[in-house]
Amino acid sequence: EKMADKHPKKGLSSVLSEPEKMADKHPSKSSEDVPRISLRDFLDPWNKWVVVPNGSWKGYFDWLPEKLRVGPWSPMAPIFLITYVATIIYTKPQPTIEFDYELTRLFPEAHSAYWYYNLIGFLWTLFILHTSLKEMSPTIFLSYTYQSWTAICIRHGISAAAPFLPSSYYMLFQIHEILRFHCLVTATVTFTVWNFALMPVIYVKGCNTDIKKKKFIKFFFGFNLVQAHLLNIVYAILNTIVSSPRRFIVTDLWCSMVTLLAYTLFYLLFMDRIGVHFYPVFSPRAHWCILTYSACVGCYVATYFGWNNLISKFIVTSAIAS
């Protein structure tokens, strides 16, 4: 994640940001420093697994212990992945993963207060995405945070457009419902993990001087990151619960588990090979990775039941009020 100074080997104390701040914005790096990687490097079965020197993209992750960057995977990683994939296949909703027609029609009526919210919310989240791209780089789309933010933006847009779309836009309505729980769970994970786990750890362990602590606080409360890490949960709740509430069903949870698997495979099979280690606790080379992987799955399941309980109370309260 973003380097706090120009020397990537200064240790953890130099890491004051999250992944979306890396790459092009580093003032001491030129385009010549970017490792030359071809598709053949990935497809060649005789090529080494990590295709960049020392398992660190442009040296940005030299602060991370080498044993987490290069070397063989722990057997716990493939065991977890095989078990996870098998569970996804076995628990596939029957007879279909598609949402019922009635569920796909759950969106605010045109020109209602919540419709205006979704329209403004779409434009606002799109604006934040635009300013983040200008301030940082397209590498933000590699991060869990901004993939979640992009999904929230897309769902706001579909919610605003839905009242004007004919029923022939069947797949778009399905995507709208697939994104319902996905947006809420990823926003919940981002909000919780960043604000109550990563941020305090970086501040206490990574900022060993008053100057670094002040810089980190300034960075943490930057405009775009306040949106992506603090207010993201607000936009997700307003779009997925308040504007068109319904209880989540097993299909919602299953679809979110599939998207989690997709990001996990992307992180382990692509980002790990090019030496981009946004989330070191998920290194497949550590035996304890099975604990962190399982914790992620547990967070999704806990979020599913937790939000369903709150939604039930919200629906009852709304019905009484009306």
VEXDREN-2710 file (C-alpha; in Angstrom, 1 decimal):
% VEXDREN-2710
k/r/px/py/pz
1/GLU/0.0/0.0/0.0
2/LYS/1.2/3.7/-0.4
3/MET/4.8/4.3/0.6
4/ALA/5.3/7.2/3.0
5/ASP/8.7/8.2/1.7
6/LYS/11.0/7.5/-1.2
7/HIS/12.8/4.6/0.3
8/PRO/10.8/1.3/0.2
9/LYS/13.2/-0.5/2.6
10/LYS/12.5/1.7/5.6
11/GLY/10.3/-0.9/7.2
12/LEU/6.7/-1.0/8.2
13/SER/6.8/2.5/9.6
14/SER/7.0/3.9/6.1
15/VAL/3.8/2.3/5.1
16/LEU/1.1/4.8/5.8
17/SER/-1.5/4.1/3.3
18/GLU/-3.6/1.4/1.6
19/PRO/-3.0/-0.1/-1.8
20/GLU/-4.7/2.4/-4.0
21/LYS/-1.9/4.9/-3.4
22/MET/0.9/3.0/-4.9
23/ALA/2.6/2.6/-8.3
24/ASP/2.6/5.7/-10.7
25/LYS/2.5/8.3/-8.0
26/HIS/5.9/7.3/-6.5
27/PRO/8.2/10.3/-7.3
28/SER/11.4/8.4/-7.4
29/LYS/10.3/5.7/-9.8
30/SER/10.4/6.0/-13.6
31/SER/8.6/3.9/-16.2
32/GLU/11.9/2.1/-16.7
33/ASP/11.6/0.6/-13.2
34/VAL/8.4/-1.2/-14.1
35/PRO/9.0/-4.9/-14.4
36/ARG/8.5/-6.2/-17.9
37/ILE/6.0/-9.0/-17.7
38/SER/4.4/-10.8/-20.6
39/LEU/1.5/-13.2/-20.8
40/ARG/4.0/-16.0/-21.5
41/ASP/5.5/-15.5/-18.1
42/PHE/2.2/-16.5/-16.6
43/LEU/1.4/-19.4/-19.0
44/ASP/4.8/-21.0/-19.1
45/PRO/4.6/-24.0/-16.7
46/TRP/8.4/-24.1/-16.4
47/ASN/8.7/-20.4/-15.4
48/LYS/9.0/-19.5/-11.7
49/TRP/5.8/-18.6/-9.9
50/VAL/6.8/-15.1/-8.8
51/VAL/7.7/-13.2/-12.0
52/VAL/9.2/-10.1/-10.4
53/PRO/12.5/-9.8/-8.5
54/ASN/12.3/-10.7/-4.8
55/GLY/8.5/-10.9/-5.0
56/SER/8.1/-7.2/-4.6
57/TRP/6.6/-4.9/-7.3
58/LYS/9.2/-2.1/-8.0
59/GLY/10.5/-2.7/-4.5
60/TYR/7.4/-1.3/-2.8
61/PHE/6.9/-4.4/-0.6
62/ASP/10.5/-4.9/0.4
63/TRP/9.4/-4.1/4.0
64/LEU/7.4/-7.3/4.0
65/PRO/9.4/-10.4/5.3
66/GLU/10.7/-12.3/2.3
67/LYS/9.2/-15.6/3.5
68/LEU/5.8/-14.0/2.8
69/ARG/6.7/-12.8/-0.7
70/VAL/8.6/-15.7/-2.3
71/GLY/8.9/-19.4/-1.8
72/PRO/6.4/-22.3/-1.7
73/TRP/2.9/-22.0/-0.5
74/SER/1.8/-23.5/2.7
75/PRO/-0.3/-26.6/2.1
76/MET/-3.0/-24.9/4.1
77/ALA/-3.7/-22.5/1.2
78/PRO/-4.6/-25.1/-1.5
79/ILE/-6.5/-27.1/1.1
80/PHE/-8.7/-24.1/1.9
81/LEU/-9.2/-23.2/-1.8
82/ILE/-10.2/-26.7/-2.8
83/THR/-12.6/-27.0/0.2
84/TYR/-14.1/-23.5/-0.6
85/VAL/-14.6/-24.3/-4.2
86/ALA/-16.2/-27.6/-3.4
87/THR/-18.5/-25.9/-0.9
88/ILE/-19.6/-23.3/-3.4
89/ILE/-20.5/-26.0/-5.9
90/TYR/-22.2/-28.2/-3.3
91/THR/-24.3/-25.3/-1.9
92/LYS/-25.4/-23.9/-5.2
93/PRO/-29.1/-22.8/-4.8
94/GLN/-31.6/-25.1/-6.4
95/PRO/-33.2/-25.2/-8.9
96/THR/-31.6/-21.9/-10.1
97/ILE/-29.5/-19.1/-8.8
98/GLU/-31.8/-16.5/-10.5
99/PHE/-33.9/-14.2/-8.3
100/ASP/-37.6/-14.3/-8.6
101/TYR/-39.3/-11.7/-10.8
102/GLU/-40.9/-10.0/-7.8
103/LEU/-37.5/-9.5/-6.2
104/THR/-36.1/-7.9/-9.3
105/ARG/-38.8/-5.3/-9.2
106/LEU/-37.8/-3.9/-5.8
107/PHE/-36.5/-0.4/-6.6
108/PRO/-37.9/3.1/-5.8
109/GLU/-40.6/4.5/-8.1
110/ALA/-39.5/7.1/-10.6
111/HIS/-39.3/10.7/-9.2
112/SER/-39.8/9.5/-5.6
113/ALA/-37.6/10.8/-2.8
114/TYR/-35.5/7.6/-2.8
115/TRP/-35.3/7.6/-6.6
116/TYR/-33.7/11.1/-6.4
117/TYR/-31.3/9.8/-3.7
118/ASN/-30.2/6.9/-6.0
119/LEU/-29.7/9.3/-8.9
120/ILE/-27.7/11.8/-6.8
121/GLY/-25.9/8.9/-5.1
122/PHE/-24.8/7.5/-8.4
123/LEU/-23.5/10.9/-9.6
124/TRP/-21.7/11.4/-6.3
125/THR/-20.0/8.0/-6.1
126/LEU/-19.0/8.3/-9.8
127/PHE/-17.5/11.7/-9.0
128/ILE/-15.5/10.3/-6.1
129/LEU/-14.3/7.5/-8.3
130/HIS/-13.2/10.0/-10.9
131/THR/-11.3/12.2/-8.4
132/SER/-9.7/9.1/-6.9
133/LEU/-8.5/8.0/-10.3
134/LYS/-7.0/11.5/-10.9
135/GLU/-5.4/11.7/-7.5
136/MET/-4.1/8.1/-7.5
137/SER/-4.0/5.7/-10.5
138/PRO/-6.0/2.9/-12.1
139/THR/-4.3/0.6/-9.6
140/ILE/-7.1/1.5/-7.2
141/PHE/-9.2/-1.1/-9.0
142/LEU/-6.9/-3.8/-7.8
143/SER/-8.0/-3.1/-4.2
144/TYR/-11.0/-4.6/-2.4
145/THR/-12.0/-1.1/-1.2
146/TYR/-12.4/0.4/-4.7
147/GLN/-13.9/-2.7/-6.2
148/SER/-16.5/-2.4/-3.5
149/TRP/-17.0/1.3/-4.1
150/THR/-17.4/0.7/-7.9
151/ALA/-20.1/-1.9/-7.2
152/ILE/-21.9/0.6/-4.9
153/CYS/-21.7/3.2/-7.7
154/ILE/-23.1/0.8/-10.3
155/ARG/-26.0/-0.3/-8.1
156/HIS/-27.0/3.3/-7.5
157/GLY/-27.0/3.8/-11.2
158/ILE/-29.1/0.8/-11.9
159/SER/-31.6/1.7/-9.1
160/ALA/-32.1/5.1/-10.7
161/ALA/-32.5/3.7/-14.2
162/ALA/-34.6/0.7/-13.3
163/PRO/-38.1/2.4/-13.3
164/PHE/-37.6/3.4/-17.0
165/LEU/-36.3/0.1/-18.2
166/PRO/-38.5/-2.5/-19.9
167/SER/-38.7/-6.1/-18.6
168/SER/-36.5/-7.2/-21.5
169/TYR/-33.5/-5.9/-19.5
170/TYR/-33.8/-9.0/-17.5
171/MET/-30.1/-9.6/-16.8
172/LEU/-29.6/-6.0/-15.6
173/PHE/-32.3/-6.5/-13.0
174/GLN/-30.6/-9.8/-12.0
175/ILE/-27.3/-7.9/-11.6
176/HIS/-29.1/-5.3/-9.5
177/GLU/-30.2/-7.9/-7.0
178/ILE/-26.9/-9.8/-7.1
179/LEU/-25.2/-6.5/-6.1
180/ARG/-27.6/-5.9/-3.2
181/PHE/-25.9/-8.0/-0.6
182/HIS/-22.5/-7.8/-2.3
183/CYS/-22.5/-4.0/-1.9
184/LEU/-23.6/-4.1/1.7
185/VAL/-21.2/-6.9/2.8
186/THR/-18.1/-5.4/1.1
187/ALA/-18.9/-2.0/2.5
188/THR/-19.3/-3.5/6.0
189/VAL/-16.0/-5.4/5.7
190/THR/-14.1/-2.3/4.4
191/PHE/-15.6/0.0/7.1
192/THR/-15.0/-2.4/9.9
193/VAL/-11.5/-3.8/9.0
194/TRP/-10.0/-0.5/7.9
195/ASN/-11.3/1.7/10.8
196/PHE/-11.1/-0.8/13.7
197/ALA/-8.2/-3.0/12.6
198/LEU/-5.8/-1.7/9.9
199/MET/-5.9/2.0/10.8
200/PRO/-5.2/1.6/14.6
201/VAL/-2.4/-0.9/13.9
202/ILE/-0.7/1.3/11.3
203/TYR/-1.0/4.3/13.6
204/VAL/0.4/2.6/16.6
205/LYS/2.9/0.2/15.1
206/GLY/3.7/1.9/11.8
207/CYS/4.0/5.5/12.9
208/ASN/6.9/5.7/15.3
209/THR/7.3/9.5/15.2
210/ASP/5.0/12.4/15.9
211/ILE/5.5/13.7/12.3
212/LYS/4.5/10.4/10.8
213/LYS/1.5/10.2/13.0
214/LYS/0.4/13.6/11.9
215/LYS/0.9/12.7/8.3
216/PHE/-1.1/9.6/8.7
217/ILE/-4.0/11.3/10.4
218/LYS/-4.0/13.9/7.6
219/PHE/-4.0/11.1/5.0
220/PHE/-6.6/9.1/6.9
221/PHE/-9.0/12.0/6.9
222/GLY/-8.4/12.9/3.3
223/PHE/-11.5/13.7/1.3
224/ASN/-11.5/10.6/-0.9
225/LEU/-10.6/8.1/1.8
226/VAL/-13.2/9.4/4.2
227/GLN/-15.7/8.7/1.4
228/ALA/-14.3/5.2/0.7
229/HIS/-13.7/4.1/4.3
230/LEU/-16.2/6.0/6.5
231/LEU/-19.2/7.0/4.4
232/ASN/-19.2/4.0/2.1
233/ILE/-21.3/2.1/4.6
234/VAL/-23.8/4.9/4.7
235/TYR/-24.3/4.9/0.9
236/ALA/-24.6/1.1/0.9
237/ILE/-27.2/1.0/3.6
238/LEU/-29.3/3.8/1.9
239/ASN/-29.2/2.0/-1.4
240/THR/-29.7/-1.6/-0.4
241/ILE/-31.9/-1.4/2.7
242/VAL/-33.5/2.0/3.2
243/SER/-34.6/2.8/-0.4
244/SER/-36.0/-0.7/-1.1
245/PRO/-35.8/-3.1/1.9
246/ARG/-36.1/-6.8/1.8
247/ARG/-34.6/-9.7/3.8
248/PHE/-31.6/-11.4/2.2
249/ILE/-32.0/-14.9/1.1
250/VAL/-29.5/-17.8/0.7
251/THR/-29.0/-16.9/-2.9
252/ASP/-27.7/-13.4/-1.8
253/LEU/-25.1/-15.1/0.5
254/TRP/-24.1/-17.6/-2.2
255/CYS/-23.5/-15.0/-4.8
256/SER/-21.4/-12.9/-2.4
257/MET/-19.4/-16.0/-1.6
258/VAL/-18.7/-16.5/-5.3
259/THR/-17.5/-12.9/-5.7
260/LEU/-15.3/-13.4/-2.6
261/LEU/-13.8/-16.5/-4.2
262/ALA/-13.2/-14.6/-7.5
263/TYR/-11.3/-11.8/-5.7
264/THR/-9.3/-14.4/-3.6
265/LEU/-8.2/-16.2/-6.8
266/PHE/-7.4/-12.9/-8.5
267/TYR/-5.3/-11.9/-5.4
268/LEU/-3.5/-15.3/-5.1
269/LEU/-3.0/-16.3/-8.8
270/PHE/-2.2/-12.8/-10.2
271/MET/-1.3/-10.2/-7.7
272/ASP/0.9/-12.6/-5.7
273/ARG/2.8/-13.5/-8.8
274/ILE/3.6/-9.9/-9.7
275/GLY/4.7/-9.0/-6.1
276/VAL/1.7/-6.9/-5.1
277/HIS/0.9/-7.7/-1.5
278/PHE/-1.8/-5.3/-0.4
279/TYR/-3.0/-7.6/2.4
280/PRO/0.0/-9.5/3.9
281/VAL/-2.1/-11.4/6.4
282/PHE/-3.5/-13.4/3.4
283/SER/-0.1/-14.6/2.2
284/PRO/-0.5/-18.2/1.0
285/ARG/3.0/-18.9/2.3
286/ALA/2.1/-18.7/6.0
287/HIS/0.5/-21.7/7.7
288/TRP/-1.9/-19.4/9.5
289/CYS/-3.4/-18.3/6.2
290/ILE/-6.2/-20.8/6.7
291/LEU/-7.2/-18.8/9.8
292/THR/-7.4/-15.5/8.0
293/TYR/-9.2/-17.0/5.0
294/SER/-11.7/-18.7/7.2
295/ALA/-12.2/-15.4/9.1
296/CYS/-13.1/-13.7/5.9
297/VAL/-15.8/-16.3/5.1
298/GLY/-17.0/-16.0/8.7
299/CYS/-17.3/-12.2/8.3
300/TYR/-19.5/-12.7/5.3
301/VAL/-21.8/-15.2/7.1
302/ALA/-22.0/-13.1/10.2
303/THR/-22.8/-10.0/8.1
304/TYR/-25.6/-11.9/6.4
305/PHE/-27.3/-12.9/9.6
306/GLY/-26.6/-9.6/11.4
307/TRP/-28.0/-7.4/8.6
308/ASN/-31.0/-9.7/8.1
309/ASN/-31.9/-9.3/11.8
310/LEU/-31.6/-5.5/11.5
311/ILE/-33.6/-5.4/8.3
312/SER/-36.4/-7.4/9.9
313/LYS/-36.7/-4.8/12.6
314/PHE/-36.5/-2.0/10.1
315/ILE/-39.3/-3.4/8.0
316/VAL/-41.5/-3.9/11.0
317/THR/-40.8/-0.4/12.3
318/SER/-41.5/1.1/8.8
319/ALA/-44.8/-0.8/8.6
320/ILE/-45.9/0.4/12.0
321/ALA/-45.0/4.0/11.1
322/SER/-46.9/3.9/7.9
END
